Amino acid sequence: MAYTVVATDLPEVLLLEPNVFGDERGFFYESFNYRDFAACIGYDVDFVQDNHSRSAAGVLRGLHYQIQHPQGKLVRVAQGSVFDVAVDLRRSSPNFGRHIGVELSAENHRQLWVPPGFAHGFLVLSEYAEFLYKTTDYWYPEHERSLRWNDPEIAISWPLSGDPKLSQKDSHAADFRQITHFE
């Protein structure tokens, strides 16, 4: 098995710790293995797009989701570190409105599986971070939505020492009670 699965407080959101083999020369690990990943999450998925972003310290991206063509995301950090968050937006879920947050870094090699039906975002903790993620559906800007990062009902405890750097879109994100949720 390429990964060790660590349960989170949201049962569908999984923290994956890859088996890293290292010595004085460096390290090696399988960042993705289809068979092992399907065994970890309990079903098959098809990833159709890989994304790579680079962001400076204090940048907060999210909380994003697509109301149509919802995306599952397998996320990881290649350089630096981030505080990564998933919020359950499924009305039918017993965890509706709950969130988890974990640190992902180049050093810990952790990955987070965020299934469809969740909003996702991250805050850069290091000088910069290179963030990589696979998605189970394509990006459709007309279906993308944003949940306000500091919505008091969700009450995410972001490890911030000031205001985050936000995109225009994220600056105007909607509150939890105003957004469109999944059934």
C-alpha positions, -999 to +999 in steps of 0.1 A: +000+000+000+014+034-010-004+053+018-014+051+054-049+065+059-055+088+088-092+094+097-104+130+102-135+143+120-153+142+086-153+105+077-153+111+039-123+135+041-092+114+044-056+124+053-032+102+033+004+097+045+025+082+018+053+057+025+084+078+020+118+061+014+147+083+021+184+083+028+213+107+026+206+111-012+171+123-007+137+106-008+112+088-030+075+082-027+045+073-049+024+105-049-004+087-066-013+050-071-047+044-086-052+010-071-041+019-036-060+052-037-093+035-046-087+010-018-082+038+006-114+057-002-134+026-010-144+034-046-130+042-080-125+078-092-112+092-124-090+122-122-094+144-153-073+175-144-040+183-125-035+218-111-005+236-097-005+269-080+022+290-063+012+315-036+030+339-012+028+339+026-006+349+039-025+341+007-058+324+014-075+307-015-110+295-011-133+283+001-143+270-034-167+245-048-186+238-080-224+235-075-227+216-108-199+193-119-187+190-083-151+181-080-133+157-057-098+169-050-066+151-040-044+179-027-007+181-016+021+206-012+054+203-032+071+234-016+063+252+016+034+246+039-003+254+040-033+251+064-058+231+043-096+232+050-126+212+038-162+221+047-191+197+043-218+214+022-241+184+018-275+190+035-281+153+038-249+148+058-248+145+096-217+167+093-234+194+073-216+227+080-187+211+098-151+215+087-116+201+093-082+218+089-048+202+086-013+213+078+001+200+045+037+206+037+066+195+015+082+181+047+053+159+059+043+148+024+007+145+035-022+146+010-059+153+017-088+137-002-117+162-004-147+144-020-174+162-041-199+181-020-172+199+001-158+234-001-121+236-001-095+262+006-060+268+020-038+294+037-001+297+029+019+294+061+054+295+046+072+322+026+055+307-004+039+274-013+035+253-044+001+235-042-008+206-064-042+189-068-060+164-089-097+169-097-124+144-106-141+169-129-131+199-150-132+235-139-164+252-150-161+289-139-199+294-144-206+268-117-178+278-093-190+292-059-171+307-029-180+304+008-167+333+029-134+322+045-143+338+079-180+330+081-189+330+118-212+300+115-184+278+102-159+294+126-127+281+111-097+289+133-072+300+106-037+303+119-035+340+109-015+369+124-034+395+104-057+398+074-051+372+047-044+382+011-075+374-009-085+374-046-113+398-056-136+368-059-128+355-025-132+390-010-169+389-021-177+353-012-211+346+003-220+335+039-229+299+047-266+307+049-266+324+015-247+299-006-262+271-026-256+238-009-256+202-021-285+179-013 
